[in-house]
Amino acid sequence: MQNFDLNLYKIFCTISETKSISKASEKLFVSRQAVSYSIKQLEMALGGKLFFRTSKGVVLTPEAEELYHHIKDSFQTIAIGERIFKENNELLHGTINIGCNPELFENCVYYHIEKFYKMYPNIKINIISKPISDLLEMFKEHKLDIIIRKKFTDAVTYPNLSIKMFDVVHNCFFCNEKFKYLAEKNDVSLEELSNLPLLLLNRESNEREFIDNHFKNKGIELKTIMEFTYHDPLILLVKLGYGIGYTLRETITEELKNQKLFIISVKEIPDFLEIGALYDKNYLSCVASKFIEML
């Protein structure tokens, strides 16, 4: 097929549907002469006649009838695709895939999702919760539009990617009644922490890398008694007195209020962390772009 064939076939289909060269030219917004010339070109390329002229207009030849039967669905599919593309741009349809861990989603992301959903109820929103290493792999394969993450200043940065900061959270070390004496101190040093039973996320997480870097900078070896992929089991075991944990303060608000858990002040590690949307502006859909704009 030559480059101009698709337009010739579009003209052919329009004449076939309207059964008139004049009506086809009006529908296509081109001159009658241009329509007739295009049909002659297509007939020359195919090597046969496409239409018979009648007093009422034109009718397809038997060969052209079969040709029209095979290609009309293709143009209908193209028309549907064009309509869906336009509706996606107008956010009448579409999908957004967001990578976000459960703690961030529950404590600071869900209301942004809720706001977006109320504005664009026909958009499908997929939330994928996996370790950051898995999310980044999906992101590289363009299976995710956005990753929501905490910005750890000492953590690895991602070249060629953009990040929009839009919220803040507070991380903290915490304990139960068994270790309450630590919470009663104004400050607990990293050296003192290193001698306590620590329950932390595993080394694949940015959060753990953030903590590890602070201990390394002080020349202190960090040891844990347990490591986790997510915070929920970590929090549960700290409640049972297994040791000292580290999590979002927002996830244990009720336990702090009821004095079932207590915050341990560790001034050597900042507790104020920004939340950002990580994305690649070169692969950003209209839906994802609008979501980021709204944050």
C-alpha positions in Angstrom: 0.0 0.0 0.0 1.2 3.5 -0.9 1.0 6.4 1.6 -2.1 7.9 0.0 -4.1 4.7 -0.2 -5.8 5.1 3.2 -7.4 8.4 2.2 -8.5 7.0 -1.1 -10.2 4.1 0.7 -11.9 6.6 3.0 -13.3 8.4 0.0 -14.3 5.1 -1.5 -16.2 4.1 1.7 -17.9 7.4 1.9 -19.2 7.2 -1.7 -20.3 3.6 -1.0 -22.3 4.8 2.0 -23.8 7.9 0.5 -24.2 6.4 -3.0 -23.4 9.8 -4.4 -20.2 11.6 -5.4 -21.8 15.0 -4.6 -22.9 13.9 -1.1 -19.6 12.3 -0.4 -17.8 15.5 -1.4 -20.0 17.5 1.0 -19.4 15.0 3.8 -15.7 15.0 3.3 -15.5 18.8 2.8 -13.6 18.4 -0.6 -14.6 19.3 -4.1 -16.6 16.9 -6.4 -13.7 17.0 -8.8 -11.3 15.9 -6.1 -13.5 13.0 -5.1 -13.8 11.8 -8.7 -10.1 12.1 -9.3 -9.4 10.1 -6.1 -11.7 7.3 -7.3 -9.9 7.2 -10.7 -6.6 6.9 -8.8 -7.9 4.0 -6.7 -9.3 2.2 -9.8 -5.9 2.5 -11.6 -4.1 1.2 -8.5 -6.5 -1.8 -8.1 -6.9 -2.4 -11.9 -10.7 -2.4 -12.1 -13.9 -0.4 -12.0 -15.5 0.5 -8.6 -18.8 2.2 -9.4 -21.6 2.1 -12.0 -23.3 5.5 -12.7 -27.1 5.5 -12.5 -29.8 8.2 -12.7 -29.9 8.3 -8.9 -26.2 8.3 -8.2 -23.7 5.5 -8.2 -23.7 1.8 -7.1 -20.9 -0.5 -6.3 -19.6 -3.0 -8.9 -19.8 -6.6 -7.6 -16.0 -6.6 -7.1 -16.2 -3.3 -5.2 -19.0 -4.6 -3.1 -16.8 -7.4 -1.8 -13.9 -4.9 -1.3 -16.2 -2.6 0.7 -17.4 -5.5 2.8 -13.7 -6.2 3.9 -12.6 -2.6 4.6 -15.6 -0.9 6.1 -15.1 -2.4 9.6 -11.5 -1.1 9.6 -12.7 2.4 9.1 -15.4 2.0 11.8 -12.6 0.7 14.1 -10.5 3.8 13.3 -13.5 6.1 14.0 -14.0 4.4 17.3 -10.3 4.8 18.1 -10.4 8.5 17.3 -13.5 9.0 19.5 -11.9 7.1 22.4 -8.7 9.1 22.0 -10.6 12.4 22.1 -12.7 11.2 25.1 -9.5 10.2 26.9 -8.0 13.7 26.3 -11.2 15.1 27.7 -11.0 12.6 30.6 -14.4 11.0 29.8 -12.6 7.7 29.7 -9.2 6.3 30.6 -7.0 4.6 33.1 -4.3 5.6 35.6 -1.9 3.2 37.3 -0.4 4.4 40.5 2.2 2.6 42.6 1.9 3.4 46.3 2.5 1.5 49.5 -0.5 0.9 51.8 0.6 3.2 54.6 1.0 6.2 52.3 -2.3 5.4 50.6 -4.3 5.2 53.8 -2.8 8.2 55.5 -2.2 10.9 52.8 -3.0 9.7 49.3 -6.6 8.4 49.4 -8.2 11.8 49.7 -6.4 13.0 46.5 -7.7 9.9 44.8 -11.2 10.6 46.2 -11.0 14.2 44.9 -9.9 13.1 41.5 -12.6 10.4 41.3 -15.3 12.9 42.1 -14.1 15.2 39.3 -13.6 12.4 36.8 -15.8 9.4 37.8 -15.3 7.6 34.5 -11.6 7.2 34.9 -10.4 3.8 36.1 -7.9 4.1 39.0 -5.6 1.2 39.7 -3.5 1.3 42.9 -0.6 -1.2 43.0 1.1 -1.9 46.3 4.5 -3.6 46.0 8.1 -3.1 47.3 9.7 0.0 45.7 12.1 -2.2 43.7 9.2 -3.9 42.0 7.3 -0.6 41.5 10.4 0.9 39.8 10.7 -2.2 37.5 7.0 -1.8 36.5 7.6 1.9 36.0 10.5 1.2 33.6 8.3 -1.0 31.6 5.6 1.7 31.5 3.1 -0.4 33.5 2.8 2.5 36.0 2.1 6.1 35.3 3.1 7.4 38.8 4.9 6.2 41.9 3.9 7.9 45.2 6.8 7.9 47.6 8.4 9.6 50.5 11.4 11.8 49.6 14.3 10.6 51.7 17.0 13.2 51.2 19.8 10.6 51.5 18.2 8.0 49.3 19.1 7.4 45.7 17.7 9.8 43.1 16.2 8.9 39.8 17.8 10.6 36.7 15.6 11.7 33.9 12.5 11.5 36.0 10.4 14.2 37.6 8.9 14.4 41.1 6.2 16.7 42.3 6.1 17.2 46.1 2.5 17.6 47.4 2.2 16.5 51.0 4.2 15.8 54.2 4.3 12.9 56.7 6.1 12.3 59.9 8.2 9.1 60.5 9.0 8.1 64.1 10.6 5.4 66.2 8.0 4.0 68.6 7.5 1.4 71.3 5.0 -0.1 73.7 4.8 0.2 77.5 7.8 -2.2 77.9 10.1 0.4 76.5 8.3 3.5 77.7 11.3 4.7 79.6 12.8 5.6 76.1 9.8 7.7 75.2 10.3 9.7 78.4 13.7 10.8 77.3 14.2 14.1 75.5 16.4 12.4 72.9 17.7 8.9 72.3 21.0 8.6 70.4 21.6 6.3 67.4 24.3 4.6 69.5 21.7 3.8 72.2 19.2 2.6 69.5 21.8 0.3 68.0 21.8 -1.7 71.3 18.0 -2.1 71.3 15.9 -4.7 69.5 14.9 -3.0 66.3 12.0 -4.0 63.9 12.4 -2.3 60.5 11.5 -2.6 56.9 13.9 -4.7 54.8 16.9 -3.4 52.9 15.1 -3.1 49.6 13.0 -0.2 50.9 13.9 3.5 50.6 12.9 3.9 54.3 15.5 1.4 55.4 18.2 2.9 53.2 17.4 6.3 54.8 17.9 4.9 58.3 21.0 2.9 57.3 22.7 5.9 55.9 22.3 7.9 59.2 23.8 5.0 61.2 26.7 4.6 58.7 27.4 8.4 58.8 27.9 7.9 62.6 30.0 4.8 62.1 27.5 2.7 64.0 26.5 -0.8 62.9 22.7 -1.2 62.6 21.3 -4.6 63.6 17.7 -5.7 63.5 15.9 -8.6 65.1 13.2 -8.6 62.5 12.7 -7.1 59.0 9.4 -6.6 57.0 8.1 -5.7 53.6 5.2 -3.7 55.1 4.5 -1.8 58.3 1.4 -3.7 59.5 3.1 -6.8 61.0 5.9 -4.5 62.3 3.4 -2.4 64.2 1.6 -5.5 65.6 4.8 -7.0 67.0 5.9 -3.7 68.5 2.5 -3.6 70.3 3.3 -7.0 71.7 6.6 -5.8 73.0 9.1 -7.4 70.7 11.1 -4.2 70.3 11.4 -0.7 68.8 9.8 0.0 65.5 9.9 2.8 62.8 6.8 3.9 60.9 4.6 6.8 59.8 3.3 8.6 62.9 0.0 8.9 61.1 -0.5 5.1 61.1 -0.4 4.9 64.9 -2.4 8.0 65.8 -5.1 6.1 67.8 -2.5 3.9 69.7 -0.6 7.1 70.6 -3.8 8.8 71.8 -4.7 5.7 73.9 -1.2 5.4 75.2 -0.8 1.9 73.9 2.2 3.1 71.9 4.8 5.9 72.5 7.0 8.0 70.3 10.7 7.8 70.9 12.5 11.1 70.1 15.6 10.5 67.9 16.8 13.9 66.9 19.7 12.6 64.8 17.1 11.4 62.2 14.7 13.9 60.7 11.0 13.0 61.2 9.6 15.4 58.7 9.3 13.9 55.2 7.8 15.2 52.0 5.5 13.1 49.8 5.9 13.2 46.0 4.7 11.8 42.8 7.4 10.3 40.7 6.8 10.3 36.9 8.3 10.4 33.5 7.1 13.5 31.6 8.0 11.8 28.3 5.5 9.0 28.9 2.7 10.8 30.7 -0.9 10.2 29.6 -3.5 12.9 29.7 -5.2 11.2 32.7 -1.9 11.0 34.6 -1.0 14.6 33.7 -4.3 15.8 35.0 -3.9 13.9 38.3 -0.4 15.3 38.9 -1.7 18.8 38.1 -4.4 18.4 40.7 -2.0 17.3 43.5 
